[in-house]
């Protein structure tokens, strides 16, 4: 088991469902939502260990709020491009990966409590 509970936040349902299927083999529980504001509410209720969130749309602001309200929850940004890396550093994200990264890199980033500089894979 790499984490007790993970929350996936992405507006692409097919991506969320696929990632949920992969992570369900490694986590006790995998929750999903399609938007940042709902993610903030879910974090307050479910207290996940890790939040995987796409930075597009409201994702960066939602990630910032999650880190501010619950700093012990690890937030890893999953992006299509590396253009959000500076913003990830500013909000205190715990990791930044490109969506096309190998599954092993994603699992390692979830497993390892580390700072952003140690988990960046762009």
Beta strands, then each sheet from edge to edge (+ up, - down):
strand 1: 3-9
strand 2: 27-33
strand 3: 50-53
strand 4: 74-79
strand 5: 95-98
sheet 1: 2+ 1+ 3+ 4+ 5+
end
